[in-house]
Amino acid sequence: MTFEKVRGMLSKQLMVDEANIRMESRLVEDLKADSANVMLLVIELENLFDIEVEDNAILALKTVKDVVDYVDNAQ
């Protein structure tokens, strides 16, 4: 459930086909996210899932799995 929402969000934001977004996909290396994309992602995550992403956690979000796990643990 969380993965599908995160995948859809990333697909829209980064203009990447959802079929190419997997749990092991790296945000920067594989999906070509830059720092601005990551900040937008954090804002969208906070709004969509009604959570607060800690500043120190942002640097730890390297893969789609990291994002999904963070959201699941924050809820």
N, C-alpha and C positions, 0 to 999 in steps of 0.2 A: 504494500500500500504506500508506504513512505517512498520507496524506490521509484514507483511510477510517477508520483507527484514531483519528486526531485528531477527525474529524467525529463519530464515534460517541461519543467522550468528551465533546465539547462539547454534543452533543445531549442526552445524559443529564444532564450537570451543569447546563446552562442551560435545560433543558426547551424546546428549540427543535427543530422538525422537521428531520431530516437533509436533506431536500430543500431547505431554506432556507439551508443552510450551504455556501458556495462558497469557493474559494480566496481570492477578493477580499473576502470578508466581513470587516468590521472587528469586532474582539472587543467593544469598548465601544459604539460607535455603532450597529452593525447587530444584534449578538447580545445587547446589553444586559448584558454582563459588568461586574461591579464589581471593586474591588480584591481583595475576598475570593475571588471567583470565579477571578481570575487566579492568586492564590496557590495555590488548590486545583488549578488546571490545571497549574501548575508541578510540584507534588508528584506528581500523577498521571503527568505526562510522565516525570519522573525514575524512577518505579517501573515504568511500562509499558515504557519504552525503555532502561532501565538506563543513563541518562545523568545528568550533573549540569548543571543550568541555572545559569549564572553570574548573580549578583545584577544586574550591570550590563546583562545581556542582557534581563532581564525587561521593562524599560521600552521596549525596541525591538520587542517582540512586539505589533504593532498589528493585524495581519490573520492570518487562518488560514494564508495562504501564508508569513508570517513564522515561524509556529510550525512548519509542515511543513519549511521550509528549515532552521531551527535544528536540529530533530531529525535531519534527514538529514545535516547537516554534523557533528553531534556524535557520530554513530555510527561 
